[in-house]
Amino acid sequence: MEERRGKARHRVLKAGTIEFGGGAIDCTVRNFSDHGAALDVTSPLGIPEHFTLFIPADGTHLPCTVVWRKETRIGVRFG
């Protein structure tokens, strides 16, 4: 498979929360770079194109745009 990312992502396993419009969905951050991440979710249905990713372990809030969706994983770009 051809790598299409501009920057390599590092494997991680951190709890996260997808926050949008007063709602929140739990997720797991599976890989991470300065520019984006892959998130495991129960279902990508209902997750908007733009949201904030909160990672409690780091205390970070990152604005995200969904780049791709698969069965239980979504790829996001930060910014």
C-alpha positions in Angstrom: 0.0 0.0 0.0 1.3 3.4 -0.9 1.9 5.9 1.9 -0.1 9.1 1.1 0.7 11.1 4.3 3.1 13.9 4.2 4.4 13.1 7.8 4.7 9.7 9.4 2.3 9.0 12.3 3.4 7.4 15.5 1.4 4.6 17.1 -0.3 5.5 20.3 -3.1 4.2 22.5 -4.8 7.1 24.3 -8.4 7.7 25.3 -10.0 10.7 23.6 -13.3 12.5 23.3 -14.9 13.8 20.1 -16.6 17.0 21.1 -19.2 18.8 18.9 -22.4 20.9 19.3 -22.7 20.2 23.0 -22.3 16.4 22.5 -19.4 14.1 23.0 -18.4 10.6 21.7 -15.6 8.5 23.3 -12.8 7.3 21.0 -9.3 5.8 21.1 -6.4 7.6 19.4 -4.5 4.9 17.5 -1.9 6.9 15.7 -0.8 10.5 15.8 1.3 13.1 14.1 1.6 16.9 14.1 -0.9 17.0 11.3 -3.5 14.3 12.0 -4.6 11.1 13.7 -6.6 7.9 13.3 -9.3 7.4 15.8 -11.2 4.2 16.7 -14.9 4.8 17.3 -17.9 2.5 17.9 -19.5 3.9 14.7 -18.5 6.8 12.5 -22.2 7.6 11.9 -23.3 10.9 13.4 -19.8 12.2 13.7 -19.7 15.6 11.9 -17.0 16.6 9.4 -15.5 19.2 11.9 -15.1 18.6 15.6 -12.7 19.1 18.5 -10.6 16.1 19.7 -9.9 16.2 23.5 -7.1 14.0 24.8 -7.4 14.1 28.6 -4.0 12.5 29.2 -2.3 15.5 27.5 -5.0 18.1 28.3 -5.1 19.0 24.6 -8.0 20.2 22.5 -7.4 19.9 18.7 -9.7 21.1 16.0 -10.2 18.3 13.5 -11.5 17.8 9.9 -12.5 14.2 8.9 -10.4 13.1 5.9 -11.7 9.5 5.7 -14.1 7.1 7.4 -14.0 3.3 7.6 -16.1 0.8 9.6 -14.9 1.7 13.1 -12.0 4.2 12.4 -11.8 7.7 11.1 -8.8 9.7 9.9 -8.6 13.4 10.8 -6.5 16.3 9.9 -5.8 19.0 12.5 -6.6 22.6 12.0 
